[in-house]
Amino acid sequence: MRGEAVKNVHKLTSGAVMLAVFAVLMLLTLYVPVLGVVTNLFLAAPFILFAATNDRKSSLVFLTGGILISLIVGTILAIPLALLYGITGTVIGDFIREKKSRFSTYMASSLAFLILLVAQYGIAVQFFELNVIKESFDILKQSVDKIVSLMENLGQPLDEKMKDQLYSGIGLTETLIPSLLIMASFINVLILQAVSLPIVNRFGVNMEKWGQFRNLSLPKSVLWYYLITIIAALLLKPEEGTVLFDAFINLSFILQLLMIVQGLSLVFYFCHIKGYPRAVPVIAAVLSFILPFLLYIIRILGIIDLGFNLKKWLKEKV
């Protein structure tokens, strides 16, 4: 009985300390513009640490406390931040406590972040009539219109082909918003884990490390999804502007991105078995995003590696 009481006191004390840390981080994020960009990345750390060392019920109570604290130290605008990083951090901590794999933890927390991001965007549009994405694209289109008009006034009008490319690029980016939100969520959680987990580890909470990127092998089903998407798009030929067209564009974009990731892992693997300096594959990866034709080659390599296990063949031959 006494041991249980001591344990509860320790839990309350540690919870209070972590909530205080979260309150300070939230204050800095909201009211110190430059520093806030950095502290924003650490908002999930208290939730990760508490959820990793306590049961799920206690973690939910702590999460509720964090949301209330954010309302006190900030305004109602602080609640979305608290929900976004609080729930994501709690998911990460819970998966660590349950000793789930690093990949499962990353996928679950990224999906949680994505769902929360989309939900908050939907609420902002539906209840507050605040569509940040639409307004941003409207401003972008107006800026392009002004540039076109300015060039015409200066006697150097843009040719129709260039204007079409400008407006098509804006339209394509607008179509790819779902994919970009997915990318943003996964990248954000990757950064969040990179800065938060080393801090959590210092408190005795250990998590398995990532495997080497060069050994990455996506499920072969991803390749089948990619091929089915391409064939379906060729057969159905959806019209631009339709929901089906947008779905194919976004699905194709995500799957192509996965092929590129697989291809880059092959480049890293090849450089490793050949004994090249670590800088070589890094430079190759950077150049591939600068030079489009290299990115195309990387994607082809990813498809071949996924379909025919090129890494295994290289290991036997080199």
C-alpha positions in Angstrom: 0.0 0.0 0.0 2.8 2.4 1.0 4.7 1.5 -2.2 1.6 2.2 -4.3 1.2 5.6 -2.6 4.9 6.5 -3.2 4.5 5.5 -6.8 1.4 7.7 -7.2 3.2 10.7 -5.6 6.1 10.2 -8.0 3.8 10.0 -10.9 2.0 13.3 -9.9 5.3 15.0 -9.3 6.9 14.0 -12.6 3.6 14.9 -14.4 3.6 18.3 -12.8 7.2 18.9 -13.8 6.6 17.8 -17.4 3.5 20.0 -17.7 5.6 22.9 -16.4 8.2 22.2 -19.1 5.5 22.0 -21.7 4.0 25.3 -20.5 7.4 27.0 -21.0 7.9 25.5 -24.4 4.4 26.6 -25.4 5.0 30.1 -24.2 8.3 30.3 -26.2 6.6 28.9 -29.3 3.7 31.3 -29.2 5.5 34.5 -28.1 9.1 34.4 -29.3 9.0 34.3 -33.1 12.5 33.1 -34.0 13.1 30.8 -31.0 9.6 29.5 -31.3 10.4 27.8 -34.6 12.9 25.7 -32.7 11.0 25.1 -29.4 8.0 24.0 -31.6 9.9 20.8 -32.4 10.2 19.9 -28.7 6.6 20.3 -27.7 5.9 16.6 -28.0 8.9 15.6 -25.8 7.1 15.8 -22.4 4.2 13.7 -23.8 6.5 11.1 -25.2 8.4 10.8 -21.9 5.3 10.6 -19.7 3.4 8.1 -22.0 6.5 5.9 -22.2 6.9 5.6 -18.4 3.2 5.5 -17.4 0.0 3.6 -18.2 -2.4 4.7 -20.9 -5.0 6.1 -18.5 -2.5 8.3 -16.8 -1.2 9.4 -20.2 -4.7 10.5 -21.3 -5.0 12.5 -18.0 -1.6 14.1 -18.7 -2.7 14.9 -22.3 -5.9 16.6 -20.9 -3.7 18.6 -18.5 -1.5 19.7 -21.3 -4.4 21.0 -23.4 -5.8 22.9 -20.4 -2.3 24.4 -19.7 -2.0 25.5 -23.3 -5.3 27.3 -23.0 -4.1 29.1 -19.8 -0.7 30.2 -21.0 -1.8 31.0 -24.5 -5.2 31.5 -26.2 -7.7 29.2 -27.8 -5.3 29.3 -30.8 -2.8 27.3 -28.7 -5.2 24.3 -28.5 -4.5 23.1 -32.0 -0.8 23.0 -31.3 -1.4 21.1 -28.0 -3.6 18.6 -29.7 -1.3 18.1 -32.6 1.9 17.6 -30.6 0.3 16.2 -27.5 -1.6 13.4 -29.2 1.3 12.6 -31.5 3.7 12.5 -28.6 1.4 10.3 -26.6 1.1 7.8 -29.5 4.9 7.7 -29.7 5.3 7.2 -26.0 2.6 4.6 -25.8 4.3 2.6 -28.6 7.6 2.8 -26.9 6.1 1.5 -23.6 4.5 -1.3 -25.5 7.9 -2.1 -27.1 6.6 -1.7 -30.7 9.1 -1.5 -33.6 10.6 1.8 -34.6 8.8 1.6 -38.0 5.4 0.9 -36.4 5.9 3.8 -34.0 6.8 6.1 -36.9 3.9 5.0 -39.1 1.3 5.3 -36.2 2.5 8.7 -35.0 2.7 10.0 -38.6 -0.8 8.9 -39.4 -2.0 10.4 -36.1 -0.3 13.7 -37.0 -1.9 13.6 -40.5 -5.4 12.9 -39.2 -5.1 15.7 -36.7 -3.8 18.1 -39.3 -6.6 17.3 -41.8 -9.2 17.5 -39.0 -7.9 20.9 -37.8 -7.9 22.2 -41.4 -11.5 20.9 -41.9 -12.7 22.6 -38.7 -11.0 25.9 -39.7 -12.8 25.8 -43.1 -16.1 24.7 -41.8 -16.6 26.7 -38.6 -14.2 29.7 -39.0 -14.4 30.1 -42.8 -10.6 30.2 -42.8 -9.1 28.3 -45.8 -5.4 29.0 -45.6 -4.6 26.8 -48.5 -7.1 28.3 -50.9 -6.2 31.9 -49.8 -2.5 31.1 -50.4 -3.1 29.9 -53.9 -5.4 32.9 -54.6 -2.5 35.2 -53.6 -0.1 33.1 -55.7 -2.3 33.4 -58.8 -2.8 37.1 -58.3 1.0 37.5 -58.1 1.5 35.6 -61.4 -1.3 37.8 -63.0 0.6 40.9 -61.8 3.9 39.6 -63.2 2.3 38.8 -66.6 0.6 42.3 -66.7 3.9 44.0 -65.7 5.8 42.2 -68.4 3.2 43.3 -71.0 3.4 46.9 -69.8 7.2 46.8 -70.2 6.8 45.6 -73.8 8.2 42.2 -73.1 5.1 39.9 -72.8 5.5 36.3 -71.8 4.8 33.9 -74.6 1.7 31.7 -74.3 3.7 28.6 -73.6 5.4 30.1 -70.6 2.2 31.4 -69.2 0.6 28.0 -69.6 3.5 26.4 -67.8 3.2 28.9 -64.9 -0.6 28.4 -64.5 -0.3 24.6 -65.0 2.4 24.4 -62.3 0.1 26.2 -59.9 -2.8 24.0 -60.8 -0.7 20.8 -60.4 0.5 21.9 -57.0 -3.0 22.7 -55.9 -4.1 19.2 -57.1 -1.2 17.6 -55.1 -2.3 19.2 -51.8 -3.3 15.8 -50.3 0.0 14.3 -51.2 1.9 17.4 -49.9 0.0 17.1 -46.6 1.0 13.5 -46.3 4.6 14.4 -47.0 4.6 17.2 -44.5 3.2 15.0 -41.8 5.7 12.2 -42.3 8.7 14.7 -42.5 7.5 16.6 -39.5 7.2 13.5 -37.3 10.6 12.3 -38.6 12.2 15.6 -37.4 10.1 15.5 -34.2 11.4 12.1 -33.3 15.0 13.0 -34.3 15.1 15.9 -31.8 12.8 14.5 -29.0 14.0 10.8 -28.7 17.6 11.6 -27.7 16.2 13.7 -24.8 13.8 10.9 -23.8 16.7 8.4 -23.9 18.6 10.4 -21.3 15.8 9.6 -18.8 16.3 5.9 -19.3 13.6 5.4 -22.0 15.2 3.3 -24.7 13.9 2.6 -28.2 15.4 0.4 -30.9 17.4 2.3 -33.5 16.6 2.7 -37.1 18.0 0.1 -39.4 20.5 1.3 -42.0 18.9 3.2 -44.8 20.9 1.3 -47.4 19.1 -1.9 -46.3 15.6 -0.5 -46.8 13.3 -2.8 -48.7 9.7 -1.7 -49.2 7.0 -4.3 -49.5 6.7 -5.7 -53.0 3.0 -4.9 -52.9 4.0 -1.2 -53.3 5.4 -2.1 -56.8 2.1 -3.8 -57.7 0.1 -0.7 -56.5 2.3 1.4 -58.7 1.9 -0.7 -61.8 -1.9 -1.0 -61.2 -2.2 2.8 -60.9 -0.3 3.4 -64.2 -2.4 0.8 -66.1 -5.7 2.0 -64.6 -4.8 5.6 -65.5 -4.0 4.6 -69.1 -7.2 2.6 -69.5 -9.6 4.9 -67.7 -8.1 8.2 -69.0 -9.8 10.4 -66.4 -10.5 14.0 -67.4 -8.6 16.8 -65.7 -10.5 18.5 -62.9 -12.4 15.3 -61.9 -12.1 13.6 -58.6 -10.8 10.5 -60.3 -8.1 12.5 -62.0 -7.0 14.1 -58.7 -7.0 10.7 -57.0 -4.7 9.2 -59.7 -2.4 12.1 -59.7 -1.9 12.0 -55.9 -1.6 8.2 -55.8 0.9 8.2 -58.6 2.9 11.0 -56.9 3.2 9.1 -53.6 4.1 5.8 -55.2 6.7 7.5 -57.4 8.2 9.1 -54.3 8.4 5.6 -52.7 10.2 4.3 -55.8 12.7 7.2 -55.5 13.3 6.4 -51.8 13.9 2.7 -52.7 16.2 3.8 -55.5 18.2 6.0 -53.2 18.6 3.2 -50.7 20.1 1.1 -53.6 22.6 3.9 -54.4 23.6 4.0 -50.7 23.9 0.2 -50.7 26.1 0.1 -53.8 28.4 2.8 -52.4 28.7 0.9 -49.1 29.7 -2.4 -50.7 32.1 -0.6 -53.0 33.7 1.2 -50.0 33.1 4.7 -51.3 33.2 7.6 -48.8 29.8 8.4 -47.2 29.7 11.8 -48.9 29.4 10.1 -52.3 25.8 8.8 -51.9 24.7 11.9 -50.1 26.0 14.1 -53.0 24.3 11.7 -55.4 21.0 12.1 -53.5 21.2 15.9 -53.5 22.0 16.0 -57.2 19.1 13.8 -58.1 16.7 16.3 -56.7 18.4 19.1 -58.6 18.7 17.3 -62.0 15.4 15.8 -63.1 17.0 13.2 -65.4 18.9 11.7 -62.4 15.7 11.5 -60.4 14.1 9.5 -63.3 17.1 7.1 -63.2 16.9 6.7 -59.4 13.2 5.9 -59.8 13.9 3.2 -62.4 16.5 1.7 -60.1 14.0 1.6 -57.3 11.5 -0.2 -59.4 14.2 -2.8 -60.5 15.4 -3.2 -57.0 11.9 -3.8 -55.6 11.0 -6.2 -58.4 14.2 -8.2 -58.7 16.0 -7.7 -55.4 19.0 -5.9 -57.0 20.7 -5.5 -53.7 21.0 -9.3 -53.3 22.4 -9.6 -56.9 24.9 -6.8 -56.2 26.0 -8.5 -53.0 26.8 -11.7 -54.8 28.5 -10.1 -57.8 30.6 -7.4 -56.0 
